């Protein structure tokens, strides 16, 4: 399509989105907005007038997207059962701790950077060479082993099944999670599963990278993927400016309540909401968003972990 056809199609779809909002069918706008964003990418303005028109359309689309997401969030929010029953976190104290303990939390940032350098996520793909470089049990330095023990934060799982696919030393074979049980599989089966598993994991990272975190929970259903705790840690490693480094549902909802977040969404959105609040409330201009989120995480590990552990177990 040429620019004129693309511009017309964009306007038509924007008008449809507005009509759906009026009709109370906001949830139907998700796919439409994605289509509009793809069309915008195809549009190549040839003069200042076309640039201005397209900038106006982009503003409209962002407005529609923000409105739809905010309404969907409000619909899905539930009362945080921990709210009003916990001690409160003082972010002024947190900011002071971050300032005074730079070496402590910076070492954790370095560990995150080393992981991302080893397994970069670029062009919507994680650089993992093969199945052995991914799974637990295949030797030192694999992706899952680095997530498990080579990077900051305890995941809180006690089984290799949490990663969906792994090498079973006991069976001298690859194995996968089937329900809550282990199923021993052939190398051919394992390689096929690995391809799908890697694609699914990349799909999750794309959602986080493009700020469609509200779609993670429903998208991951019925997909071959690691469990939620493992995904939370992977999100933290790749996007520490969008997620904090606690991974279990109970801990995340407890921390949300300790920050005064009374109504919560699913666990992925709640983790992100915590990070957003911390980044907004810590005002030190010398700290990047990543520094604030990681610093907050290490602050919790050092000063609040015993309290959190006792209160959720």
N, C-alpha and C positions, 0 to 999 in steps of 0.2 A: 504493500500500500504506500501511496505517496503521503506527504505531510498533510494535505488537505483532508484526505480520507481518514487518516489517523486522528487528526484534531476533531473531526466530526464524530468519530466513534467514541472518543474520550468524552466529549460533551454529552453524547447520548447516554453513555453508561453512568456518568455523574448524575444526570437528571433521574435516571432509574433508581440510583441509590437514595436520592432525596425523597422520591415517592415511597420507597420502601420504609424509610424512617417515619414518614407521615402515617403509613399504614401499620406501624408497629412491628414490622418484619425486619428488624435490624440484623438478625443473625444471617439473613440471606445476602447481606452486603459483602461478606468476607471474600467470596470468590470474585465478585464483581470488582472489588478494590484491587485484588491481585491482578486481574485482567487489565485494569486501567494502568497500574504501575508498569506492566509489561509494555503496554502501548506507549507510555511516556518514554520508556527507554529507547523505543524505535524511532521516536520523533527527532528529527535533525533540523533545528531552526536555521533558517538561511538569512535572517535579518533581525534587527532589534525588535520589530513589531511581533514577529513570531516568537521570539524569546520571551517577550512580556506576556503574550497570551498564554504560553506554556507555563510560565512561572505562576500565573494566576490559577491555572488548572491544578498545578502541583499543590498550591496553597489550599484549594478546595478539597482535593483528595486527602491531604493530611488532616484537614478539619473533619472530614467524614470518618476517617480512620480513628482519630482520637475520640470522637463522639461515640462511635460504635463500640470501641474497646472499653470506654468508661461505663457505658450502659450495661455491657455484658458483665463487667466486673461487679457492678452493683447487684445485678441479678444473681450472681453466683456466690456472693459473699455470705459467710456464715459467722455466727457468733463464736469468737475464740474462747473456748472453755477455760483457758488459763487466765483470761483477762480478769484483773482485780484480785487475783490470788497469789501474786508473785511480787518479789522485790523489783524495783524499777532501776534500769540502767541509766546512769548519768553520763550523757555524751560529752559534757564539759570535762568530766574526769577522764573519759576515754581519750579525748583530744589531747589532754595534758600528758597522758600515758604514752600516746603515740609519739609526741614530741620528745619525751625523755628516753624513749626506748627504741630509737631508730635502728640500731644494730640488730636488735632482737627480731623485729618484724621484717627488716630488709633481707635478712638471711632466708626467710621463708619466701619472699618475693624472688630471690635468686634461684631457689629450688623450683619455683613455678616456671621461671624463665627457661631454666635448663630443660624442663620437661617439654615445653612448647617448642623449643629449638630442636629437640630430638624428634618430636612428632608434630610438626607444624600442620595447622589447619589453613590451607590456602586453596582458593578457587573452589570452595565448597567440598574439599576433600582432605582427609587426614592422611598424612604421609606415613603409611605402615607398609612395609615391603611384602609381607606374606603372613600366613596364618600363624607360623611359629613366632613371628615378631609381634603378634598380637596377644596370644593366649598365655594364661598362667600355666606353670608347670613345664614350660619348654626351655627354661634356662634364664639366666640373668638378663635384665634390661628389656624385657618385653613390655609392650604398652600396658597391659593389665597389671603386671607386677610393679611397674613404676607408679601406676595409679594407686595400687594397694599399699606399698611400703616406701616408695622412693620420692613421695611428694607429701606436702603438709596435710595433716588431718587424719583422724581415725574414722573409717567408714562405718564401723559398727556391725559388720557382717562377719560370719564365722564359717562361710562355705564358699568354695570356688564356684558353686552353682550360681552365685550372685552375678557372675560375669556372663552367664548363659552358655558359653562355650569355653572349654579348657582341656588341658592335657592331664589325664588321670594316670598318675604314677602307679597307683594300685593296680590298674587294669592294663597298663602299658598301651594306652589307646586314647584317642580323643573321646570326650564325653560332653553331653549337653544337658540343659535343664529341661525336663518334661514335667510340667506341673510343679510339684515340689520335690520330684525325684530325679535321680541321675539316669541317663540313658547312654550306654556305650555305643559309639558309632564308628564307622569306617573312615579312613582318610578322605575318600571321595565325598562322603556325606558331609564331613566336617568342613571341607573346602567350599562346598556349595553353601553351607550355612554361614560360613565366615563372610562370604561375599555379600549375602543379604544383611548380616549383622552389621558389617561396616557401613553399608549404604544407609541403614536405619539410624545408626549413630550419627552419621554425617547429616542426615535429615534433621535430627534433633539440634545439632550445632548450628545449622542454617537458621532454624527458627529462633534460637537465642541470639544469633548474630544480627538478624534482621528485626529484632525487638518484637517478635511474635510469640513471646513467652506464654501468652494466654492460650496458645494452641498446643503446647507441649504435652500436657496431661492427656487430652483426648486423642492426640495423634499417636502417642506411644502405645495406646491400648492395642492389644493383639499383635504387636510387632515383636520380632526377635530382638531383644535388647537386654542389657544388664538391668538389675533392679534399680528402683528409685534412688536409694542411697548412693549407689555407684554413679548414676547419672548426675546427681547433685554435685559430686566431687569433680567429675569431668567438666561440668559447666563452670565450676569455680576455677579450675585450672586454666581453662581457655578464656573465660570472661570474668576475671576477678573484680572488674568494675561493675558487674551486673549481679553477682551472687556472692554471698558470704560463705565462709568455710565450715558450716555445720551441715550435716547431710541427712540425719534422720528426721522423720516427720515430727515426732514429739519435741525434739530440741528446737526445731524451726518455729513451731507454733508457740513454744514457751518463750523463746527470745522475742518473737513478735509482741507477745503480751508484755514483756519487760520493757519494750519500747513504746508502749501505749497504743499498740495496734489492736483494736477491739474486735474488728470483723476481718476475717481472713478468707482468702481464695484457696485454690489448690496449693499444694506444698511448693511447687516451682514458682508460682506467682508470689507466694508469701515470702519466699527466700529473696526474690528480686525486690519486693516491696521493702524488706528490711534494708537491703543494700542501698536502695534509693533514699530512704529516710536518713540513713547514716551519712551518705554523701552530701545531702542537702543541709544537715544540721551541723556537721563539722566544717567550720568556716575558714580554717587555715589555708590561705591562698598558695602556700608553698607545697601543699599536698595535692597530688593528682587524685582523680576519682578512684583509681586502682589502689593508691596508697591508703586512702581513707577506708575502703572496704577491707583490704587485707589487714591493715592496722587494727581495725575494729575486731576482726576475727581473732587475731593473736591476743588482743586485750581480753577477749572473752576466755580464750584458752588459759591465759595466765591468772586471771582474777576471778572468773565466774564458773570455771568448769566443774569444780566440786559441788557448787550449789546446783548447777544445772543437772549434773549426774544424779544427785540425791532426789531432786524434785520430779524427775521423769521416770525413775525406776521404781 
